[in-house]
Amino acid sequence: MTPGARVQAAIELLDEILAGAPAERALTGWARRSRFAGSKDRAAVRDHVFQALRCRRSYACLGGAETGRGLMLGALRAEGGDPDAVFNGQGHAPAPLSEAERAGGAAPREDGERLDLPDWMLPLFQEALGDAAEAAALALRERAPVMLRANLRMKSAVQAIDIVSKDGIIAAPSTIASSAVRVSEGARRVAGSEAYKRGIVELQDGSSQAAMEALEIPAGARVLDYCAGGGGKVLALAARCEAQWFAHDADAARMADLPVRAGRAGIGVTCLTGADVAANGPYDLVLCDAPCSGSGTWRRAPEAKWRLTPARLAELCAIQAEILDIAQGLVAPGGQLAYATCSVFRAENDAQSAAFVRRHGGWSEQLRRRWPVGEDGDGFYLSVFGQ
């Protein structure tokens, strides 16, 4: 595919997504229909689409329209490129610019346009982050780092870096966590690498790794990851020490790959569903990585930034409170309850923690940590409660 053809493909995909199609589904459907597209073409189109979604408002300003064509025109202008060199109608490239398109577009002026946020979110960022709000919003406009977690049961971070290098993956240790490794080249080779297949490394955000490292796990403890998802956090905890590991998720299908991942990592994890959770309790530590807005991870899932509504945020906060209320009853006397989100919003973080303590007078907050959106990790929050 020519550069112009890649831009045209991105335009068509963005129009699908703006009409309501999930980004991943749209991209998968396009790849299946476009057998002519090689791996580099698919990666380039994906990068175009995701960057346009990260910068949807500012690119729409620069391109003069909130359409696939307008967003890609805005992207070219933001990069200082020559739109006429791409919008030329040659070789499946976008049709030439009209006079109105060539004359249209303007630099972002309002804060929401400049920071690429819906207007209703601006006060939430300011409330939660204060002077750091603008830096966080601007960071969410950039591509996220690719982070690996070295399985410390098997190898140190430095040893893991040496092993992945044999598959053409260039990485360096990160200071965010002892297991954290940041990839600078060859990120798309990770899933096929020998280190990944042998359980020596896993893909995991640096802030998530740091949060799991901040939890204290007594030797032989019974630990439940109550909102396990794919199980990345319980695997990170289990790589640190010997204990009994349990995982649960309201959607058990999300844990489908966990037994295989745990097996190759040399870890035993018992997956629990329904009433099995209480029957196997109590637990010395219950981790609740609760469903949330994901606002700290919008570099990775930028369409979520535009689809979140005040009503959905309120619904998520209610779900988080319900999860905490249930999970506290699963903790053994003297045990701990950990609450985590990948959100930057106060309503999902500080306010949620404070409300839990008010509802349950026997609990007190023992630890509170947050990690900003940065070069080695997403925005992340952690509270630990004890009795």
C-alpha positions in Angstrom: 0.0 0.0 0.0 1.2 3.5 -0.7 1.2 6.1 2.1 -1.9 7.7 0.5 -3.7 4.4 0.3 -3.0 3.8 4.0 -4.5 7.3 4.8 -7.6 6.5 2.8 -8.0 3.2 4.6 -7.7 5.1 7.9 -10.3 7.6 6.7 -12.8 4.9 6.0 -12.2 3.2 9.3 -12.5 6.4 11.3 -15.9 7.0 9.6 -17.0 3.6 10.8 -15.8 4.3 14.3 -17.3 7.8 14.5 -20.6 6.1 13.4 -20.4 3.9 16.5 -18.4 0.8 15.5 -15.8 -0.3 18.1 -12.3 0.5 16.9 -10.9 -3.0 17.3 -13.9 -4.6 15.5 -13.6 -2.1 12.7 -9.8 -2.8 12.3 -10.2 -6.5 12.5 -13.0 -6.4 9.8 -10.8 -4.3 7.5 -7.8 -6.6 7.9 -10.0 -9.6 7.0 -11.4 -7.8 3.9 -8.0 -6.4 2.9 -5.8 -9.5 2.1 -3.6 -7.3 0.0 -2.4 -5.4 3.1 0.8 -6.6 4.6 1.8 -6.6 8.3 3.5 -3.2 7.9 0.4 -1.8 6.1 -1.9 -3.0 8.9 0.3 -1.6 11.6 0.5 1.8 9.8 -3.2 2.0 9.3 -3.8 1.1 12.9 -1.4 3.8 14.1 -3.1 6.4 11.9 -6.5 5.4 13.4 -5.5 5.4 17.0 -3.5 8.6 16.8 -6.5 10.3 15.2 -8.7 9.1 18.0 -6.3 10.3 20.7 -6.3 13.8 19.1 -9.9 13.8 17.8 -10.9 17.3 18.7 -7.6 19.1 17.8 -7.4 17.2 14.5 -11.0 18.1 13.7 -10.2 21.7 14.3 -7.1 21.6 12.0 -8.9 19.5 9.4 -12.1 21.6 9.4 -14.5 18.6 10.1 -15.0 15.8 12.6 -15.0 13.1 9.9 -12.5 10.5 8.9 -11.3 12.8 6.1 -11.2 15.8 8.4 -9.3 14.0 11.1 -6.6 12.7 8.7 -6.3 16.1 7.1 -5.9 17.6 10.6 -3.3 14.9 11.4 -1.2 15.9 8.4 -1.4 19.5 9.2 -0.4 18.8 12.9 2.7 17.0 11.7 3.6 19.8 9.3 3.2 17.6 6.2 1.9 18.6 2.8 -1.7 17.5 2.5 -1.8 17.9 -1.2 1.0 15.3 -1.5 -1.3 12.7 0.1 -4.8 13.9 -0.9 -4.1 13.5 -4.6 -6.4 10.7 -5.7 -3.6 8.5 -7.1 -3.1 4.9 -6.3 -6.1 4.6 -3.9 -5.1 7.8 -2.1 -7.8 10.2 -0.9 -9.4 12.4 -3.4 -7.8 15.8 -3.9 -8.7 18.6 -1.5 -11.6 20.9 -2.4 -11.1 24.6 -2.2 -13.2 24.7 0.9 -11.0 22.0 2.6 -7.8 23.8 1.5 -9.1 27.0 3.0 -10.7 25.5 6.1 -9.4 24.4 9.4 -8.0 26.4 12.3 -5.7 25.9 15.3 -7.5 24.6 18.4 -8.5 27.5 20.7 -10.7 26.2 23.5 -9.1 24.1 26.2 -11.1 21.0 25.3 -9.9 21.3 21.7 -6.3 21.9 22.7 -6.2 19.2 25.3 -8.3 16.7 23.3 -10.9 16.2 26.0 -14.7 16.5 26.1 -15.6 19.8 27.7 -17.5 18.1 30.6 -14.3 16.3 31.7 -12.1 19.4 32.0 -13.3 20.2 35.6 -12.8 16.5 36.6 -9.2 16.6 35.4 -8.6 19.9 37.3 -10.3 18.6 40.4 -8.3 15.4 40.5 -4.9 16.6 39.3 -4.7 20.3 39.9 -1.5 21.8 38.3 -0.8 18.4 36.7 -4.1 18.3 34.8 -2.8 19.8 31.6 0.3 17.6 31.5 -1.9 14.5 32.0 -4.3 15.4 29.2 -1.4 16.2 26.8 0.3 12.9 27.7 -2.9 11.1 26.8 -2.6 12.5 23.2 0.6 10.5 22.8 1.3 6.8 22.1 1.6 4.7 25.2 4.9 3.0 26.0 5.3 -0.8 25.5 6.2 -2.3 28.9 7.2 -5.8 29.8 7.1 -7.5 33.2 10.0 -9.8 33.8 8.9 -12.9 35.6 11.2 -12.6 38.6 10.6 -16.3 39.5 12.7 -17.1 36.4 14.9 -14.1 35.4 15.8 -10.6 36.5 14.8 -7.7 34.4 18.4 -7.4 33.1 18.4 -11.1 32.1 15.0 -10.8 30.5 16.3 -7.9 28.4 19.2 -10.0 27.1 16.9 -12.9 26.2 14.4 -10.7 24.3 17.2 -9.1 22.4 17.8 -12.4 20.6 14.4 -11.9 19.0 15.2 -8.4 17.8 13.5 -6.7 20.7 15.4 -3.7 22.1 14.5 -2.9 25.7 15.9 -1.3 28.9 15.1 -1.5 32.6 12.7 1.0 34.1 12.8 2.5 37.5 9.0 2.3 38.0 9.2 -1.3 39.3 11.9 -3.9 39.8 10.3 -6.1 37.1 9.6 -3.4 34.6 11.2 -3.3 31.2 10.5 -0.6 28.5 10.6 -1.7 24.9 12.0 0.8 22.4 12.2 -1.4 19.3 10.5 -4.5 18.1 7.4 -4.3 20.2 5.3 -6.2 17.6 7.7 -9.2 18.0 7.0 -9.7 21.7 4.1 -12.1 21.3 6.1 -14.4 19.1 9.3 -14.2 21.1 10.8 -17.1 22.9 10.8 -15.2 26.2 7.1 -14.6 26.0 6.3 -18.2 25.0 8.4 -19.5 28.0 6.7 -17.2 30.5 9.9 -15.1 31.1 8.1 -11.9 30.2 4.5 -10.7 30.0 3.1 -7.5 28.6 2.1 -5.3 31.5 1.9 -1.6 32.1 4.6 -0.2 34.4 2.2 1.5 36.8 0.3 -1.7 37.2 3.5 -3.5 38.0 4.5 -0.8 40.5 1.1 -1.0 42.3 1.4 -4.8 42.6 4.9 -4.3 44.0 3.6 -1.9 46.6 1.3 -4.7 48.1 2.7 -6.7 51.0 2.2 -10.4 50.7 2.9 -12.6 53.8 4.5 -15.9 53.0 1.9 -18.6 52.5 -1.0 -16.1 52.4 -4.3 -16.8 50.6 -4.7 -14.1 48.0 -7.8 -13.4 45.8 -7.7 -11.2 42.7 -11.5 -10.5 42.8 -11.7 -8.6 39.4 -9.0 -10.6 37.7 -9.8 -10.0 34.0 -7.0 -11.7 32.1 -5.1 -12.3 35.3 -2.1 -10.0 34.8 -2.1 -8.7 38.3 -2.4 -12.0 40.1 0.5 -13.3 37.9 2.6 -10.2 38.9 1.9 -10.8 42.6 2.6 -14.5 42.3 6.0 -13.9 40.6 7.1 -12.2 43.9 6.6 -14.9 46.5 5.1 -18.2 47.5 1.4 -18.1 48.4 -2.0 -19.5 47.5 -3.4 -17.7 44.5 -7.0 -17.4 43.5 -8.7 -15.4 40.7 -12.3 -14.5 40.0 -14.1 -12.3 37.5 -17.8 -11.5 37.0 -17.2 -12.5 33.4 -15.4 -15.8 33.7 -14.6 -15.8 30.0 -12.0 -13.1 30.6 -10.0 -15.6 32.6 -10.0 -18.2 29.8 -6.3 -17.8 29.0 -5.2 -17.5 32.7 -4.5 -21.2 33.3 -2.2 -21.4 30.3 -0.4 -18.1 31.1 0.1 -19.2 34.7 1.4 -22.6 33.6 4.1 -21.2 31.4 5.0 -18.8 34.2 5.4 -21.6 36.7 2.6 -20.4 38.8 -0.5 -22.2 40.2 -3.7 -20.1 40.2 -7.1 -21.4 41.1 -9.9 -19.8 39.0 -13.1 -19.4 40.9 -16.7 -18.6 39.7 -19.9 -17.7 41.6 -20.3 -19.2 45.0 -16.9 -20.8 44.9 -15.4 -17.5 45.9 -17.0 -17.4 49.3 -16.6 -21.2 49.8 -12.8 -20.9 49.4 -12.5 -17.9 51.7 -11.6 -16.1 53.7 -8.5 -14.5 52.2 -5.5 -12.7 53.7 -5.6 -10.2 50.8 -8.4 -9.4 48.4 -7.4 -7.3 45.4 -10.2 -5.3 43.6 -8.9 -3.9 40.4 -12.4 -2.6 39.7 -14.1 -1.7 36.5 -13.5 2.0 35.8 -13.4 4.7 33.2 -9.9 3.7 32.2 -9.1 7.4 32.0 -5.4 6.7 32.9 -5.1 4.3 29.9 -6.7 6.4 27.1 -3.5 6.4 25.2 -4.2 2.7 24.6 -8.0 2.8 24.2 -8.6 6.4 22.9 -12.2 5.8 21.7 -13.2 5.3 25.4 -12.4 9.0 26.1 -15.1 10.1 23.7 -17.7 7.5 24.6 -17.6 8.0 28.4 -20.6 10.0 29.6 -21.4 11.5 33.1 -24.1 8.9 33.5 -21.7 6.0 32.7 -19.2 7.4 35.1 -21.8 7.5 37.9 -22.8 3.9 37.0 -19.1 2.8 37.3 -18.8 4.5 40.7 -21.8 2.6 41.9 -20.4 -0.7 40.6 -17.0 0.1 42.4 -18.8 0.7 45.7 -20.8 -2.5 45.4 -17.6 -4.5 44.6 -15.9 -3.1 47.7 -18.9 -3.8 49.9 -18.9 -7.5 48.8 -15.1 -7.9 48.8 -14.6 -6.7 52.4 -16.7 -9.6 53.6 -14.2 -12.0 52.0 -11.2 -10.8 53.9 -9.9 -12.8 56.9 -9.5 -11.2 60.3 -6.4 -9.1 60.2 -6.2 -9.3 56.4 -6.2 -6.5 53.9 -8.4 -5.2 51.1 -6.7 -3.5 48.1 -8.6 -1.3 45.7 -7.1 -0.2 42.4 -8.2 1.6 39.3 -6.5 2.8 36.1 -8.4 6.1 36.4 -7.3 9.6 37.2 -10.7 10.8 38.4 -11.2 11.6 42.0 -14.7 10.2 42.1 -13.3 6.7 41.3 -10.3 7.1 43.5 -9.9 9.2 46.6 -13.7 9.8 47.0 -14.4 6.1 46.5 -11.9 5.1 49.2 -13.2 7.7 51.6 -16.8 6.6 51.1 -15.8 3.0 51.7 -14.3 3.9 55.1 -17.4 5.9 56.0 -19.6 2.9 55.2 -17.5 0.4 57.0 -16.3 1.8 60.3 -14.1 -1.2 61.1 -11.8 -0.5 58.2 -9.1 2.2 57.8 -7.0 3.2 54.9 -3.4 2.1 55.4 -1.8 3.1 52.1 -2.7 5.4 49.2 -0.6 5.7 46.1 -1.1 7.1 42.6 0.9 7.0 39.5 0.7 9.7 36.8 0.4 9.2 33.1 4.0 9.0 32.2 6.8 7.6 30.0 6.8 4.2 31.8 3.2 3.8 32.9 -0.5 4.7 32.7 -2.4 6.7 35.3 -3.1 4.3 38.2 -4.5 4.5 41.8 -4.2 2.2 44.8 -5.7 2.2 48.2 -5.1 -0.5 50.9 -7.5 -1.0 53.8 -7.0 -2.9 57.0 -9.2 -3.8 59.9 
